[in-house]
Amino acid sequence: MTMLHAARVDLRVIGEPRLLAGLDQGRVDRQRHLWTHGAQPDLTREAYTHLAEAVGLRGRGGAAFPVALKLADLPAKGIEAVVVNGSESEPVSRKDRLLLTLAPHLILDGATGLARALGAPHVLVAVHDPAAATSVREAIMERDDGLAIEVSDTPGRFVAGEARAVLSALEGGGPAVPPGRRILPTRKGYHQRPTFLSNVETFAQLAVLARLGSRGFSSTGLISEPGTQLLTIDGAVQRPGVIETPTGVPLEAVLKFSGAEPGPVLLGGYHGRWLPRTNALTLQRPDVSAGIILALGSDTCPLGEVHRVAQWLASQSAGQCGPCVFGLASLVDDFDRLVKGDPAGWHDAHRHLGLVPGRGACAHPDGSARFLASALEVFGEDVRLHLAGGGCGRHVKGVLPVPGGAA
């Protein structure tokens, strides 16, 4: 186990570093990138598909969609663009912006290599973090890829990181919100043309996979999904930061490695789910699709923390559908009453949680409902104490990061 310090974010490695290789000295320029990783191989579309299928590579964003299936869904010709989704708007996650800032050439290798294989003339990098955007632009000046590579600044709102919201921002034809229609970018993406879109870590993994091949890539991690993964860990931990681990590492090992306090754990960020600390889970997709682990600890009021996050989630609505606009607002009120000991809040929360999922224009109401429903399940004893009228006896310490400091 090793520890690195870079860009004011602690980087740690369990096993051997791949994505984080060479970052102990800060941003990796072109020369040091080639010295660390070697030259980028020129592969065909068939080769990328075969490699992704051989190692079971899944997207490293929230959906964890198999990369080989996404490639297979693209037409043989007419692919317009390869899009790197760097709009990492989840408040806790740091892994993608860290890669863009410190290892931009690894991301560009994955994106440009795939673009050439697909015959796509454009590579578009959507970034909402100014430092990350500057780093990528500098990296483009250090390269000669023979492709049109463009970096676009995108809003930092939560729903602006959804794939179709990113495409809307890149096209400049409207606000960066997900449209009501759910059409895959592989069919109608950038300017309504077939597009390969994935998040930052996915392209970094493709760059590593292209160099190592399926056998070398599979020398660590699970048999079913080999390789490494990036995890952002925060909350009630002594050593927050970004960790690279083999896939399949036990959750408890990561928590101990980070000095997590005893208590429940949120896996997957604010669209994820709560788990009791005793859960014997190994970290792999889709359970750890967003790569986020939040330790709550035992000294704060769990329901109060959840209510703070619910307020923020409701504020991030794109305002396009009732389940999001009215459903999330109702759930905020439900949890507020529940925290204050009102049994009607508990009943209304369960009722509204049954009405929200599956009806929204995007995944935001579904993910928010999943987060809140799992809280009611895992924090059952705290619910009982609050409904008994005395509360749990703990103050809300703000362990869960909320932009803007929701009360």
PyMOL commands that set and color helices and strands:
alter all, ss='L'
color gray80, all
select helices_A, chain A and resi 23-25+30-37+45-54+67-73+95-102+104-118+130-141+158-161+163-171+190-192+200-217+251-257+269-271+302-315+322-339+343-355+364-378+380-387
alter helices_A, ss='H'
color red, helices_A
select strands_A, chain A and resi 2-6+9-13+81-86+122-127+148-153+195-199+228-235+241-246+265-267+273-275+292-295
alter strands_A, ss='S'
color yellow, strands_A
deselect
rebuild
show_as cartoon
